[in-house]
Amino acid sequence: MTPESIAFVNQAVVPIGLMLIMFSLGLTLSLRDFTTVIGERRYVAAGFGVHLLVLPLLGLGIGALFRLSPELALGLFIVSICPAGTTSNALTFVGRGNVALAVILTVMTSIATVFTIPILLSWAVPHFLAEAGGTVPKLNIVDTMLQLARITLLPVAAGMVVRRLVPDAATAIARRLRPTAFVVLVAVIGFSVAVSLEMVVQNLIAATPAIYTLNIAAMAVGLGIGRLLGANTRDAMTLAIETGVQNATLALFLTLTVLDSLPLAVTQNIYGLVMLLNATLLIRWFRRRIAAEAA
């Protein structure tokens, strides 16, 4: 694969794919949706807090615990500071969880991380890479915020406008775009693995235990907080999925497009597969319990 084709995918295909994902999310939203979970505000606040506070600390701690190389540790940290993804909404639907809660958490964390990701990255990139003597990509906080807003918030807002003006068309488009998140995620991971296969293979054994630990810990925290707050099985599972299934496409966008670094994407490639596997197992584990509560 030529450098020109790699640059084209990183600078054009990945951002457009991410914008389609966020647009499809907006097509399912209306302003009224933000009031439907008022009765569940404790769960919303808990999931929001886990994303902004607990997950970044888990990412740092687990990277240090497993003594990952600077590139792998930074890649793991980038995953931990990303919001929930629309894939988590689809998984929540499949698992008969609380879809309204999942969607609102995805939107809220996506909005907040437009501002938190650039700030955290501006600290993390030199922290991990400068001490290791590696090349430190330049990062402008304001430019990065604007870039994230353009590819996440604007498409969501555009989707909401379409739903407001032509609700029937929005429903039809959303139905066709529903598989977009999964297809884009698999395609981006596949591309990233293809162009960095040697690095992925070399770091598979070193990175996978830490990645698996982060994903399990994230889901366990979401599930545990849900139980502490008295959530039923359906809502507790939803919190576990929302805290454990990150927007891996956004993580890959940050590493491949914003930071232009293939080595940093190794962690996200593996995490994207691990989170889907673990979320599927979680859904199967809770399926009978949710059905019993609903009976």
C-alpha atoms as an extended CHARMM CRD file, in Angstrom:
* protein
*
       295  EXT
         1         1  MET       CA              0.0000000000        0.0000000000        0.0000000000  PROA      1               0.0000000000
         2         2  THR       CA              1.4730000000        3.3310000000       -1.0630000000  PROA      2               0.0000000000
         3         3  PRO       CA              1.9860000000        6.2710000000        1.3500000000  PROA      3               0.0000000000
         4         4  GLU       CA             -0.4730000000        8.2830000000       -0.7290000000  PROA      4               0.0000000000
         5         5  SER       CA             -3.2550000000        5.7140000000       -0.3320000000  PROA      5               0.0000000000
         6         6  ILE       CA             -2.5970000000        5.4270000000        3.3970000000  PROA      6               0.0000000000
         7         7  ALA       CA             -2.7470000000        9.2160000000        3.7420000000  PROA      7               0.0000000000
         8         8  PHE       CA             -6.0020000000        9.2950000000        1.7620000000  PROA      8               0.0000000000
         9         9  VAL       CA             -7.6440000000        6.7550000000        4.0380000000  PROA      9               0.0000000000
        10        10  ASN       CA             -6.3990000000        8.5000000000        7.1990000000  PROA      10              0.0000000000
        11        11  GLN       CA             -7.3140000000       12.0150000000        6.0920000000  PROA      11              0.0000000000
        12        12  ALA       CA            -10.5410000000       11.3690000000        4.1690000000  PROA      12              0.0000000000
        13        13  VAL       CA            -12.0810000000        7.9140000000        4.5670000000  PROA      13              0.0000000000
        14        14  VAL       CA            -11.7700000000        7.6160000000        8.3550000000  PROA      14              0.0000000000
        15        15  PRO       CA            -13.2150000000       11.1030000000        9.0930000000  PROA      15              0.0000000000
        16        16  ILE       CA            -16.0920000000       10.6280000000        6.6300000000  PROA      16              0.0000000000
        17        17  GLY       CA            -16.9070000000        7.2280000000        8.1180000000  PROA      17              0.0000000000
        18        18  LEU       CA            -16.9420000000        8.7080000000       11.6130000000  PROA      18              0.0000000000
        19        19  MET       CA            -19.1870000000       11.5720000000       10.4720000000  PROA      19              0.0000000000
        20        20  LEU       CA            -21.6510000000        9.0720000000        8.9800000000  PROA      20              0.0000000000
        21        21  ILE       CA            -21.7640000000        7.2220000000       12.2930000000  PROA      21              0.0000000000
        22        22  MET       CA            -22.5190000000       10.3910000000       14.2340000000  PROA      22              0.0000000000
        23        23  PHE       CA            -25.0720000000       11.5520000000       11.6310000000  PROA      23              0.0000000000
        24        24  SER       CA            -26.9180000000        8.2400000000       11.9530000000  PROA      24              0.0000000000
        25        25  LEU       CA            -26.9990000000        8.7710000000       15.7360000000  PROA      25              0.0000000000
        26        26  GLY       CA            -28.5110000000       12.2390000000       15.2660000000  PROA      26              0.0000000000
        27        27  LEU       CA            -31.2270000000       10.7960000000       13.0160000000  PROA      27              0.0000000000
        28        28  THR       CA            -32.5490000000        8.8230000000       16.0060000000  PROA      28              0.0000000000
        29        29  LEU       CA            -32.5830000000       11.8050000000       18.3970000000  PROA      29              0.0000000000
        30        30  SER       CA            -34.9530000000       14.6360000000       19.2190000000  PROA      30              0.0000000000
        31        31  LEU       CA            -34.7650000000       17.2470000000       21.9570000000  PROA      31              0.0000000000
        32        32  ARG       CA            -37.5190000000       15.3920000000       23.7990000000  PROA      32              0.0000000000
        33        33  ASP       CA            -35.2290000000       12.3770000000       24.1510000000  PROA      33              0.0000000000
        34        34  PHE       CA            -33.1190000000       14.3360000000       26.6130000000  PROA      34              0.0000000000
        35        35  THR       CA            -36.0900000000       14.5420000000       28.9700000000  PROA      35              0.0000000000
        36        36  THR       CA            -37.0390000000       10.8600000000       28.7810000000  PROA      36              0.0000000000
        37        37  VAL       CA            -34.2420000000        9.8110000000       31.1300000000  PROA      37              0.0000000000
        38        38  ILE       CA            -34.9020000000       12.4560000000       33.7920000000  PROA      38              0.0000000000
        39        39  GLY       CA            -36.1710000000        9.7030000000       36.0510000000  PROA      39              0.0000000000
        40        40  GLU       CA            -32.8740000000        7.8810000000       35.4760000000  PROA      40              0.0000000000
        41        41  ARG       CA            -30.6280000000       10.8960000000       36.0410000000  PROA      41              0.0000000000
        42        42  ARG       CA            -28.6370000000        8.9840000000       38.6620000000  PROA      42              0.0000000000
        43        43  TYR       CA            -27.6460000000        6.4250000000       36.0530000000  PROA      43              0.0000000000
        44        44  VAL       CA            -26.8770000000        9.1200000000       33.4940000000  PROA      44              0.0000000000
        45        45  ALA       CA            -24.6950000000       10.9940000000       35.9980000000  PROA      45              0.0000000000
        46        46  ALA       CA            -22.9580000000        7.7650000000       37.0210000000  PROA      46              0.0000000000
        47        47  GLY       CA            -22.1880000000        6.7060000000       33.4590000000  PROA      47              0.0000000000
        48        48  PHE       CA            -21.0550000000       10.2200000000       32.5810000000  PROA      48              0.0000000000
        49        49  GLY       CA            -18.7630000000       10.3830000000       35.6140000000  PROA      49              0.0000000000
        50        50  VAL       CA            -17.2210000000        6.9990000000       34.8810000000  PROA      50              0.0000000000
        51        51  HSD       CA            -16.3520000000        8.0960000000       31.3470000000  PROA      51              0.0000000000
        52        52  LEU       CA            -14.8020000000       11.4200000000       32.2890000000  PROA      52              0.0000000000
        53        53  LEU       CA            -13.0490000000       10.4680000000       35.5370000000  PROA      53              0.0000000000
        54        54  VAL       CA            -12.7250000000        6.7300000000       36.1340000000  PROA      54              0.0000000000
        55        55  LEU       CA            -11.8420000000        5.4120000000       32.6740000000  PROA      55              0.0000000000
        56        56  PRO       CA             -8.8500000000        7.7600000000       32.0870000000  PROA      56              0.0000000000
        57        57  LEU       CA             -7.4600000000        6.7540000000       35.4900000000  PROA      57              0.0000000000
        58        58  LEU       CA             -7.9780000000        3.0890000000       34.6420000000  PROA      58              0.0000000000
        59        59  GLY       CA             -6.1920000000        3.5930000000       31.3310000000  PROA      59              0.0000000000
        60        60  LEU       CA             -3.1940000000        5.1890000000       33.0470000000  PROA      60              0.0000000000
        61        61  GLY       CA             -3.0820000000        2.6990000000       35.8970000000  PROA      61              0.0000000000
        62        62  ILE       CA             -3.3980000000       -0.4360000000       33.7770000000  PROA      62              0.0000000000
        63        63  GLY       CA             -0.7900000000        0.7990000000       31.3150000000  PROA      63              0.0000000000
        64        64  ALA       CA              1.6300000000        1.3160000000       34.2150000000  PROA      64              0.0000000000
        65        65  LEU       CA              0.6750000000       -1.9680000000       35.8960000000  PROA      65              0.0000000000
        66        66  PHE       CA              1.4950000000       -3.9960000000       32.7860000000  PROA      66              0.0000000000
        67        67  ARG       CA              4.5750000000       -1.8710000000       32.0280000000  PROA      67              0.0000000000
        68        68  LEU       CA              3.5210000000       -1.2280000000       28.4570000000  PROA      68              0.0000000000
        69        69  SER       CA              5.8640000000        0.5050000000       26.0460000000  PROA      69              0.0000000000
        70        70  PRO       CA              5.1910000000        4.2650000000       25.6530000000  PROA      70              0.0000000000
        71        71  GLU       CA              3.3530000000        3.7940000000       22.3430000000  PROA      71              0.0000000000
        72        72  LEU       CA              1.1220000000        1.0020000000       23.6820000000  PROA      72              0.0000000000
        73        73  ALA       CA              0.4690000000        2.8570000000       26.9550000000  PROA      73              0.0000000000
        74        74  LEU       CA             -0.4960000000        6.0240000000       25.0920000000  PROA      74              0.0000000000
        75        75  GLY       CA             -2.7090000000        4.0480000000       22.7150000000  PROA      75              0.0000000000
        76        76  LEU       CA             -4.4620000000        2.4620000000       25.6980000000  PROA      76              0.0000000000
        77        77  PHE       CA             -4.9210000000        5.8630000000       27.3290000000  PROA      77              0.0000000000
        78        78  ILE       CA             -6.4350000000        7.2700000000       24.1320000000  PROA      78              0.0000000000
        79        79  VAL       CA             -9.0360000000        4.4910000000       24.1640000000  PROA      79              0.0000000000
        80        80  SER       CA             -9.8760000000        5.2900000000       27.7840000000  PROA      80              0.0000000000
        81        81  ILE       CA            -10.5680000000        8.9880000000       27.1130000000  PROA      81              0.0000000000
        82        82  CYS       CA            -12.9130000000        8.3410000000       24.1920000000  PROA      82              0.0000000000
        83        83  PRO       CA            -16.7140000000        8.5190000000       24.5870000000  PROA      83              0.0000000000
        84        84  ALA       CA            -19.1870000000        5.7030000000       24.2340000000  PROA      84              0.0000000000
        85        85  GLY       CA            -19.8040000000        4.7190000000       20.6410000000  PROA      85              0.0000000000
        86        86  THR       CA            -22.9230000000        4.0740000000       18.6120000000  PROA      86              0.0000000000
        87        87  THR       CA            -21.8950000000        0.4170000000       18.5310000000  PROA      87              0.0000000000
        88        88  SER       CA            -22.7510000000        0.3410000000       22.2460000000  PROA      88              0.0000000000
        89        89  ASN       CA            -26.2690000000        1.5400000000       21.4020000000  PROA      89              0.0000000000
        90        90  ALA       CA            -26.7060000000       -1.2840000000       18.9020000000  PROA      90              0.0000000000
        91        91  LEU       CA            -25.4090000000       -3.8400000000       21.4040000000  PROA      91              0.0000000000
        92        92  THR       CA            -27.7450000000       -2.4640000000       24.0780000000  PROA      92              0.0000000000
        93        93  PHE       CA            -30.6670000000       -2.8870000000       21.6740000000  PROA      93              0.0000000000
        94        94  VAL       CA            -29.6530000000       -6.4620000000       20.8610000000  PROA      94              0.0000000000
        95        95  GLY       CA            -29.3010000000       -7.2410000000       24.5700000000  PROA      95              0.0000000000
        96        96  ARG       CA            -32.7300000000       -5.7050000000       25.3680000000  PROA      96              0.0000000000
        97        97  GLY       CA            -31.1400000000       -3.0480000000       27.5350000000  PROA      97              0.0000000000
        98        98  ASN       CA            -32.2380000000        0.5390000000       28.1150000000  PROA      98              0.0000000000
        99        99  VAL       CA            -31.6530000000        2.0310000000       24.6620000000  PROA      99              0.0000000000
       100       100  ALA       CA            -32.7750000000        5.5430000000       25.6680000000  PROA      100             0.0000000000
       101       101  LEU       CA            -30.2270000000        5.5970000000       28.4890000000  PROA      101             0.0000000000
       102       102  ALA       CA            -27.5220000000        4.2700000000       26.1560000000  PROA      102             0.0000000000
       103       103  VAL       CA            -28.1880000000        6.8720000000       23.4600000000  PROA      103             0.0000000000
       104       104  ILE       CA            -28.2190000000        9.7940000000       25.9040000000  PROA      104             0.0000000000
       105       105  LEU       CA            -24.9580000000        8.6280000000       27.4890000000  PROA      105             0.0000000000
       106       106  THR       CA            -23.3740000000        8.3390000000       24.0500000000  PROA      106             0.0000000000
       107       107  VAL       CA            -24.4640000000       11.8560000000       23.1030000000  PROA      107             0.0000000000
       108       108  MET       CA            -23.4440000000       13.4230000000       26.4200000000  PROA      108             0.0000000000
       109       109  THR       CA            -20.0200000000       11.7850000000       26.4940000000  PROA      109             0.0000000000
       110       110  SER       CA            -19.4760000000       12.6620000000       22.8260000000  PROA      110             0.0000000000
       111       111  ILE       CA            -20.2040000000       16.3240000000       23.5700000000  PROA      111             0.0000000000
       112       112  ALA       CA            -18.0180000000       16.4700000000       26.6810000000  PROA      112             0.0000000000
       113       113  THR       CA            -15.0350000000       14.6990000000       25.1600000000  PROA      113             0.0000000000
       114       114  VAL       CA            -14.8150000000       17.2490000000       22.3540000000  PROA      114             0.0000000000
       115       115  PHE       CA            -13.3110000000       19.4570000000       25.0670000000  PROA      115             0.0000000000
       116       116  THR       CA            -11.6420000000       16.8960000000       27.3570000000  PROA      116             0.0000000000
       117       117  ILE       CA             -9.8060000000       14.8310000000       24.7200000000  PROA      117             0.0000000000
       118       118  PRO       CA             -7.6250000000       17.6780000000       23.3520000000  PROA      118             0.0000000000
       119       119  ILE       CA             -6.6720000000       18.7880000000       26.8650000000  PROA      119             0.0000000000
       120       120  LEU       CA             -5.7850000000       15.2720000000       28.0060000000  PROA      120             0.0000000000
       121       121  LEU       CA             -3.9530000000       14.5050000000       24.7600000000  PROA      121             0.0000000000
       122       122  SER       CA             -1.8900000000       17.6810000000       25.0550000000  PROA      122             0.0000000000
       123       123  TRP       CA             -0.5870000000       16.3050000000       28.3560000000  PROA      123             0.0000000000
       124       124  ALA       CA             -0.3990000000       12.6140000000       27.4640000000  PROA      124             0.0000000000
       125       125  VAL       CA              1.4700000000       12.8060000000       24.1400000000  PROA      125             0.0000000000
       126       126  PRO       CA              4.6340000000       14.4780000000       25.4960000000  PROA      126             0.0000000000
       127       127  HSD       CA              4.3220000000       12.6080000000       28.8010000000  PROA      127             0.0000000000
       128       128  PHE       CA              4.5320000000        9.2050000000       27.1300000000  PROA      128             0.0000000000
       129       129  LEU       CA              6.6120000000        9.9030000000       24.0360000000  PROA      129             0.0000000000
       130       130  ALA       CA              9.1130000000       12.5900000000       25.0560000000  PROA      130             0.0000000000
       131       131  GLU       CA             10.5150000000       10.5890000000       27.9590000000  PROA      131             0.0000000000
       132       132  ALA       CA             10.9530000000        7.6000000000       25.6510000000  PROA      132             0.0000000000
       133       133  GLY       CA             12.8840000000        9.7070000000       23.1610000000  PROA      133             0.0000000000
       134       134  GLY       CA             10.2610000000        9.2280000000       20.4450000000  PROA      134             0.0000000000
       135       135  THR       CA              8.9070000000       11.7580000000       18.0000000000  PROA      135             0.0000000000
       136       136  VAL       CA              6.2610000000       13.9160000000       19.6670000000  PROA      136             0.0000000000
       137       137  PRO       CA              3.4130000000       14.8790000000       17.2820000000  PROA      137             0.0000000000
       138       138  LYS       CA              2.3810000000       18.5240000000       17.5210000000  PROA      138             0.0000000000
       139       139  LEU       CA             -1.0900000000       19.0660000000       18.9300000000  PROA      139             0.0000000000
       140       140  ASN       CA             -3.0250000000       22.3330000000       19.0230000000  PROA      140             0.0000000000
       141       141  ILE       CA             -5.7870000000       22.1400000000       21.6410000000  PROA      141             0.0000000000
       142       142  VAL       CA             -8.1900000000       24.6010000000       19.9980000000  PROA      142             0.0000000000
       143       143  ASP       CA             -7.6940000000       23.1670000000       16.5110000000  PROA      143             0.0000000000
       144       144  THR       CA             -8.2660000000       19.6580000000       17.8360000000  PROA      144             0.0000000000
       145       145  MET       CA            -11.4600000000       20.7480000000       19.6130000000  PROA      145             0.0000000000
       146       146  LEU       CA            -12.7480000000       22.2940000000       16.3880000000  PROA      146             0.0000000000
       147       147  GLN       CA            -11.7890000000       19.1860000000       14.4380000000  PROA      147             0.0000000000
       148       148  LEU       CA            -13.6240000000       16.9130000000       16.8720000000  PROA      148             0.0000000000
       149       149  ALA       CA            -16.6750000000       19.2010000000       16.8870000000  PROA      149             0.0000000000
       150       150  ARG       CA            -16.7490000000       19.1380000000       13.0800000000  PROA      150             0.0000000000
       151       151  ILE       CA            -16.7310000000       15.3590000000       12.8140000000  PROA      151             0.0000000000
       152       152  THR       CA            -18.8960000000       14.5160000000       15.8570000000  PROA      152             0.0000000000
       153       153  LEU       CA            -21.1820000000       17.3220000000       17.0520000000  PROA      153             0.0000000000
       154       154  LEU       CA            -22.0600000000       18.8550000000       13.6850000000  PROA      154             0.0000000000
       155       155  PRO       CA            -23.1650000000       15.5280000000       12.1250000000  PROA      155             0.0000000000
       156       156  VAL       CA            -25.2700000000       14.7450000000       15.2130000000  PROA      156             0.0000000000
       157       157  ALA       CA            -26.8980000000       18.1950000000       15.0040000000  PROA      157             0.0000000000
       158       158  ALA       CA            -27.4840000000       17.7450000000       11.2600000000  PROA      158             0.0000000000
       159       159  GLY       CA            -29.1520000000       14.3920000000       11.8820000000  PROA      159             0.0000000000
       160       160  MET       CA            -31.4220000000       15.9250000000       14.5300000000  PROA      160             0.0000000000
       161       161  VAL       CA            -32.4250000000       18.7040000000       12.1180000000  PROA      161             0.0000000000
       162       162  VAL       CA            -33.3000000000       16.1510000000        9.4350000000  PROA      162             0.0000000000
       163       163  ARG       CA            -35.3900000000       14.2090000000       11.9570000000  PROA      163             0.0000000000
       164       164  ARG       CA            -37.1540000000       17.4120000000       12.9740000000  PROA      164             0.0000000000
       165       165  LEU       CA            -37.9490000000       18.5000000000        9.4130000000  PROA      165             0.0000000000
       166       166  VAL       CA            -38.6280000000       15.1480000000        7.7200000000  PROA      166             0.0000000000
       167       167  PRO       CA            -39.1540000000       12.5100000000       10.4240000000  PROA      167             0.0000000000
       168       168  ASP       CA            -40.2920000000        9.7650000000        8.0420000000  PROA      168             0.0000000000
       169       169  ALA       CA            -37.2520000000       10.2120000000        5.8110000000  PROA      169             0.0000000000
       170       170  ALA       CA            -35.0010000000       10.3370000000        8.8740000000  PROA      170             0.0000000000
       171       171  THR       CA            -36.3850000000        7.0110000000       10.0800000000  PROA      171             0.0000000000
       172       172  ALA       CA            -35.8050000000        5.3970000000        6.6870000000  PROA      172             0.0000000000
       173       173  ILE       CA            -32.2640000000        6.7720000000        6.4120000000  PROA      173             0.0000000000
       174       174  ALA       CA            -31.4460000000        5.7420000000        9.9850000000  PROA      174             0.0000000000
       175       175  ARG       CA            -32.5990000000        2.1990000000        9.2530000000  PROA      175             0.0000000000
       176       176  ARG       CA            -30.2690000000        1.9940000000        6.2630000000  PROA      176             0.0000000000
       177       177  LEU       CA            -27.3760000000        3.5430000000        8.1560000000  PROA      177             0.0000000000
       178       178  ARG       CA            -27.8840000000        1.3830000000       11.2550000000  PROA      178             0.0000000000
       179       179  PRO       CA            -25.1050000000       -1.0740000000       10.3390000000  PROA      179             0.0000000000
       180       180  THR       CA            -22.7520000000        1.8460000000        9.5520000000  PROA      180             0.0000000000
       181       181  ALA       CA            -21.0450000000        1.9630000000       12.9410000000  PROA      181             0.0000000000
       182       182  PHE       CA            -20.1030000000       -1.7120000000       12.8670000000  PROA      182             0.0000000000
       183       183  VAL       CA            -19.0850000000       -1.6930000000        9.2020000000  PROA      183             0.0000000000
       184       184  VAL       CA            -16.9270000000        1.4230000000        9.5850000000  PROA      184             0.0000000000
       185       185  LEU       CA            -15.3240000000        0.0820000000       12.7640000000  PROA      185             0.0000000000
       186       186  VAL       CA            -14.4350000000       -3.2420000000       11.1290000000  PROA      186             0.0000000000
       187       187  ALA       CA            -13.2160000000       -1.5170000000        7.9560000000  PROA      187             0.0000000000
       188       188  VAL       CA            -11.0050000000        0.9530000000        9.8210000000  PROA      188             0.0000000000
       189       189  ILE       CA             -9.5820000000       -1.7590000000       12.0650000000  PROA      189             0.0000000000
       190       190  GLY       CA             -9.0100000000       -3.9660000000        9.0270000000  PROA      190             0.0000000000
       191       191  PHE       CA             -7.1920000000       -1.1900000000        7.1930000000  PROA      191             0.0000000000
       192       192  SER       CA             -5.0950000000       -0.2920000000       10.2210000000  PROA      192             0.0000000000
       193       193  VAL       CA             -4.1430000000       -3.9220000000       10.8180000000  PROA      193             0.0000000000
       194       194  ALA       CA             -3.3000000000       -4.4220000000        7.1360000000  PROA      194             0.0000000000
       195       195  VAL       CA             -0.8430000000       -1.5140000000        7.0420000000  PROA      195             0.0000000000
       196       196  SER       CA              0.6650000000       -2.2980000000       10.4510000000  PROA      196             0.0000000000
       197       197  LEU       CA              0.3790000000       -6.0880000000       10.5710000000  PROA      197             0.0000000000
       198       198  GLU       CA              3.9750000000       -6.6040000000       11.6730000000  PROA      198             0.0000000000
       199       199  MET       CA              3.5490000000       -4.1870000000       14.5900000000  PROA      199             0.0000000000
       200       200  VAL       CA              0.2590000000       -5.8010000000       15.6210000000  PROA      200             0.0000000000
       201       201  VAL       CA              1.7830000000       -9.2830000000       15.6280000000  PROA      201             0.0000000000
       202       202  GLN       CA              4.8710000000       -8.1060000000       17.5250000000  PROA      202             0.0000000000
       203       203  ASN       CA              2.7870000000       -6.4240000000       20.2370000000  PROA      203             0.0000000000
       204       204  LEU       CA             -0.1270000000       -8.8630000000       20.4390000000  PROA      204             0.0000000000
       205       205  ILE       CA              1.1650000000      -10.7440000000       23.4710000000  PROA      205             0.0000000000
       206       206  ALA       CA              2.4240000000       -7.6170000000       25.2340000000  PROA      206             0.0000000000
       207       207  ALA       CA             -0.7010000000       -5.5330000000       24.7060000000  PROA      207             0.0000000000
       208       208  THR       CA             -3.6430000000       -7.9490000000       24.8890000000  PROA      208             0.0000000000
       209       209  PRO       CA             -3.5990000000       -8.6580000000       28.6700000000  PROA      209             0.0000000000
       210       210  ALA       CA             -3.6670000000       -4.9270000000       29.4550000000  PROA      210             0.0000000000
       211       211  ILE       CA             -6.3670000000       -4.2760000000       26.8450000000  PROA      211             0.0000000000
       212       212  TYR       CA             -8.4850000000       -7.1320000000       28.1400000000  PROA      212             0.0000000000
       213       213  THR       CA             -8.0470000000       -5.9090000000       31.7170000000  PROA      213             0.0000000000
       214       214  LEU       CA             -9.1080000000       -2.3690000000       30.8210000000  PROA      214             0.0000000000
       215       215  ASN       CA            -12.2330000000       -3.5530000000       29.0340000000  PROA      215             0.0000000000
       216       216  ILE       CA            -13.2800000000       -5.9450000000       31.8020000000  PROA      216             0.0000000000
       217       217  ALA       CA            -12.5540000000       -3.3170000000       34.4660000000  PROA      217             0.0000000000
       218       218  ALA       CA            -14.5900000000       -0.6890000000       32.5920000000  PROA      218             0.0000000000
       219       219  MET       CA            -17.5840000000       -3.0090000000       32.2820000000  PROA      219             0.0000000000
       220       220  ALA       CA            -17.2450000000       -4.1040000000       35.9140000000  PROA      220             0.0000000000
       221       221  VAL       CA            -17.2230000000       -0.4850000000       37.1180000000  PROA      221             0.0000000000
       222       222  GLY       CA            -20.3450000000        0.3320000000       35.0900000000  PROA      222             0.0000000000
       223       223  LEU       CA            -22.1110000000       -2.7980000000       36.3290000000  PROA      223             0.0000000000
       224       224  GLY       CA            -21.0050000000       -2.2540000000       39.9240000000  PROA      224             0.0000000000
       225       225  ILE       CA            -22.1230000000        1.3780000000       40.0550000000  PROA      225             0.0000000000
       226       226  GLY       CA            -25.4500000000        0.3970000000       38.5430000000  PROA      226             0.0000000000
       227       227  ARG       CA            -25.9810000000       -2.1740000000       41.2710000000  PROA      227             0.0000000000
       228       228  LEU       CA            -24.9220000000        0.2750000000       43.9950000000  PROA      228             0.0000000000
       229       229  LEU       CA            -27.5340000000        2.7270000000       42.7150000000  PROA      229             0.0000000000
       230       230  GLY       CA            -30.2180000000        0.0420000000       42.7990000000  PROA      230             0.0000000000
       231       231  ALA       CA            -30.5430000000       -0.3640000000       39.0330000000  PROA      231             0.0000000000
       232       232  ASN       CA            -32.4020000000       -3.3500000000       37.6740000000  PROA      232             0.0000000000
       233       233  THR       CA            -30.5580000000       -5.8880000000       35.5400000000  PROA      233             0.0000000000
       234       234  ARG       CA            -31.5290000000       -4.1550000000       32.3040000000  PROA      234             0.0000000000
       235       235  ASP       CA            -30.1380000000       -0.7570000000       33.3400000000  PROA      235             0.0000000000
       236       236  ALA       CA            -27.0570000000       -2.2230000000       35.0290000000  PROA      236             0.0000000000
       237       237  MET       CA            -26.1710000000       -4.1270000000       31.8580000000  PROA      237             0.0000000000
       238       238  THR       CA            -26.6880000000       -0.9420000000       29.8350000000  PROA      238             0.0000000000
       239       239  LEU       CA            -24.2270000000        0.9520000000       32.0570000000  PROA      239             0.0000000000
       240       240  ALA       CA            -21.7130000000       -1.8860000000       31.7130000000  PROA      240             0.0000000000
       241       241  ILE       CA            -21.9470000000       -1.8080000000       27.9130000000  PROA      241             0.0000000000
       242       242  GLU       CA            -21.7800000000        1.9950000000       27.7440000000  PROA      242             0.0000000000
       243       243  THR       CA            -18.6490000000        2.1360000000       29.8980000000  PROA      243             0.0000000000
       244       244  GLY       CA            -16.9440000000       -0.8080000000       28.2080000000  PROA      244             0.0000000000
       245       245  VAL       CA            -17.7070000000       -0.2260000000       24.5230000000  PROA      245             0.0000000000
       246       246  GLN       CA            -15.8230000000        2.8950000000       23.4960000000  PROA      246             0.0000000000
       247       247  ASN       CA            -15.9010000000        4.7950000000       20.2340000000  PROA      247             0.0000000000
       248       248  ALA       CA            -12.9530000000        2.8520000000       18.8210000000  PROA      248             0.0000000000
       249       249  THR       CA            -13.4220000000        4.5500000000       15.4550000000  PROA      249             0.0000000000
       250       250  LEU       CA            -12.8180000000        7.9140000000       17.1290000000  PROA      250             0.0000000000
       251       251  ALA       CA             -9.7530000000        6.4840000000       18.8830000000  PROA      251             0.0000000000
       252       252  LEU       CA             -8.3940000000        5.3710000000       15.5280000000  PROA      252             0.0000000000
       253       253  PHE       CA             -9.2200000000        8.7750000000       14.0490000000  PROA      253             0.0000000000
       254       254  LEU       CA             -7.1690000000       10.4140000000       16.8130000000  PROA      254             0.0000000000
       255       255  THR       CA             -4.1610000000        8.1760000000       16.2240000000  PROA      255             0.0000000000
       256       256  LEU       CA             -4.2910000000        7.8150000000       12.4410000000  PROA      256             0.0000000000
       257       257  THR       CA             -5.5630000000       11.2640000000       11.4450000000  PROA      257             0.0000000000
       258       258  VAL       CA             -4.8710000000       13.7480000000       14.2480000000  PROA      258             0.0000000000
       259       259  LEU       CA             -1.5580000000       12.2860000000       15.4570000000  PROA      259             0.0000000000
       260       260  ASP       CA             -0.7050000000       10.4880000000       12.1830000000  PROA      260             0.0000000000
       261       261  SER       CA              0.8280000000        7.5240000000       14.0070000000  PROA      261             0.0000000000
       262       262  LEU       CA              0.3390000000        3.8840000000       13.0670000000  PROA      262             0.0000000000
       263       263  PRO       CA              2.1660000000        2.4980000000       16.1330000000  PROA      263             0.0000000000
       264       264  LEU       CA             -0.3550000000        4.1830000000       18.4380000000  PROA      264             0.0000000000
       265       265  ALA       CA             -3.2230000000        2.4670000000       16.6040000000  PROA      265             0.0000000000
       266       266  VAL       CA             -2.0440000000       -1.0350000000       17.5520000000  PROA      266             0.0000000000
       267       267  THR       CA             -3.8260000000       -0.8680000000       20.9110000000  PROA      267             0.0000000000
       268       268  GLN       CA             -7.0930000000        0.3350000000       19.3970000000  PROA      268             0.0000000000
       269       269  ASN       CA             -7.0710000000       -2.4110000000       16.7810000000  PROA      269             0.0000000000
       270       270  ILE       CA             -6.9810000000       -5.0670000000       19.4680000000  PROA      270             0.0000000000
       271       271  TYR       CA             -9.3370000000       -3.2190000000       21.8220000000  PROA      271             0.0000000000
       272       272  GLY       CA            -12.0150000000       -2.8950000000       19.1330000000  PROA      272             0.0000000000
       273       273  LEU       CA            -12.1740000000       -6.6670000000       18.7910000000  PROA      273             0.0000000000
       274       274  VAL       CA            -11.9300000000       -7.3710000000       22.5290000000  PROA      274             0.0000000000
       275       275  MET       CA            -14.7560000000       -4.9810000000       23.4590000000  PROA      275             0.0000000000
       276       276  LEU       CA            -17.1270000000       -6.5410000000       20.9070000000  PROA      276             0.0000000000
       277       277  LEU       CA            -16.3340000000      -10.0400000000       22.1480000000  PROA      277             0.0000000000
       278       278  ASN       CA            -16.7740000000       -9.1700000000       25.8290000000  PROA      278             0.0000000000
       279       279  ALA       CA            -19.9560000000       -7.1690000000       25.2370000000  PROA      279             0.0000000000
       280       280  THR       CA            -21.4560000000      -10.1060000000       23.3410000000  PROA      280             0.0000000000
       281       281  LEU       CA            -20.6080000000      -12.4580000000       26.2220000000  PROA      281             0.0000000000
       282       282  LEU       CA            -22.0960000000       -9.9860000000       28.7060000000  PROA      282             0.0000000000
       283       283  ILE       CA            -25.3380000000       -9.8180000000       26.7340000000  PROA      283             0.0000000000
       284       284  ARG       CA            -25.5980000000      -13.5990000000       26.6210000000  PROA      284             0.0000000000
       285       285  TRP       CA            -24.9290000000      -13.7480000000       30.3740000000  PROA      285             0.0000000000
       286       286  PHE       CA            -27.7420000000      -11.3170000000       31.2180000000  PROA      286             0.0000000000
       287       287  ARG       CA            -30.2790000000      -12.3550000000       28.5790000000  PROA      287             0.0000000000
       288       288  ARG       CA            -32.2150000000      -14.7700000000       30.8120000000  PROA      288             0.0000000000
       289       289  ARG       CA            -32.1000000000      -12.4270000000       33.7990000000  PROA      289             0.0000000000
       290       290  ILE       CA            -33.5530000000       -9.5440000000       31.7840000000  PROA      290             0.0000000000
       291       291  ALA       CA            -36.2500000000      -11.8020000000       30.3430000000  PROA      291             0.0000000000
       292       292  ALA       CA            -37.1420000000      -13.0250000000       33.8560000000  PROA      292             0.0000000000
       293       293  GLU       CA            -37.4660000000       -9.4680000000       35.1960000000  PROA      293             0.0000000000
       294       294  ALA       CA            -39.6200000000       -8.4680000000       32.2210000000  PROA      294             0.0000000000
       295       295  ALA       CA            -41.9760000000      -11.4360000000       32.7160000000  PROA      295             0.0000000000
